[in-house]
Amino acid sequence: MRSCKCQNGAALIVAIVLLVVATLLGLSSYRTSVMEERMSANQRFSIAAFQAAEAGISDVVGSLRATYAPDNPVTCEGGVVTEGAALPGQQEVTFSASGALSGSYVYWMECEGDQLVGFSRGQIDMGEDVSPVTRIVKLYLQPPGEGISTDTYYGIKADGDIVLRGQNVINGNIHTNSNLTINNVDGEAVGAITATGTITTSDKDLDVVDAETGECGSVMCAVSGADSMFIEPAIDKINSIIEGEEYQPYIVDLLTHPDYMSCDIDLEGPQFGAIYYCSDGRDLDVSGNFNGATLLSMGKIIHRGRSDLGDYNDEVEGPDSVDTQLIAVGNIEMRGNDDSYVALWSDADVVQSGTSTLYGSIIAGGTVTRAGGINFSSWDSYEGITFNRVKRFGNILYWVELESN
């Protein structure tokens, strides 16, 4: 009897199928590896282009300071230079980096309306028939001239921790010589965010890097491990005002003035440059909405209720300058929501209980705590007899990255 050989060749078919599957898996793995390598290379080229653009930033500032000076300023009006020498033309710098990368950056300045701006375009060459990778940074510049010391009135700075809770909009610089905790930051925020200690954030879009080893991949970047910054003592500023002959006609000693005899006051409306001084280590307890005043206290300054402080011009939206400041040896406590154009300066803590919109500056020898979120903008226009006028040699107000490939 003849036996059936129905299974002849089955092993070969199975082997071929397994070989095909293995080949497909290998091809898929290869393609994934190639794609990841290309993505990694693209990221590397993009970072290199951004670093090239960053290199051009210092050259923009150098060109600004080399061309103009406080006694030889530049003024932009309507998109053209109306005072000072003509703006320098475009300058290109080429370089060869490690890893066979080569590229260049181009920097220049121009008038944009009444604002002087600068640009730096970093470019990494990709070879023939391949478009280069570019990153472009736009700088809003402060021309040389006379004005407020930007070292003193520097956005928000503190010797202790800075804690910003809630939703925050930041247009200006933040620095702490300790640790920074910041919840959510608006995506259009600009300025330098730095901390000598650590930075803690719940915002996934805020790029936190280390000052020594990290690389900022975007303009919205917070840097930990930064150098410490000198925090000017508020007591020195208070003494310079109290002892200054030019300030004497404006000083109101609240403990001896017959209209007050107390450090518990209510102010409303324009104060015309008055300097209210609470001595003897007592707390200055103030309420009301006012502008054009300086409040000095050897203890705390406590503002109760909602506050609306600072210069206001009914013909324009918002004030044209910051002319109000609160300076205290003790804490400054704002116990309510506020919408103010003011400089806050304390040797201790600055505390805000509610939400706030603040244009000006915050300087604290202790901590800064904003419980309800802050809409903050540095303000570069200050008026008033107690603000020191100094020469400016040109600097960057803030910078943003433009769309690039």
Secondary structure, DSSP 8 states (H G I E B T S, - for coil): -----TTTTHHHHHHHHHHHHHHHHHHHHHHHHHHHHHHHHHHHHHHHHHHHHHHHHHHHHHHHHHH-BTTB--EEETTEEEESS-----EEEEEE-GGG-EEEEEEEEEEETTEEEEEEEEEE---TTS--EEEEEEEEEE-SEEEE-TTTS-SEEESS-EEEEEEEEEES-EEESS-EEEEEE-TT-BS-EEESS-EEE--TTSEEEETTT---SSSSEEEES--------HHHHHHHHHH-GGGGGGEEETTT-TTTSSSEEE--EEEEEEEEEE-TT--EEEES-EEEEEEEESS-EEEES-B--S---TTSSS-SSB--EEEESS-EEEES-EEEEEEEEESS-EEE-S-EEEEEEEEESS-EEETT-EEEEE---B-STTS-EEEE--EEEEEEEE---
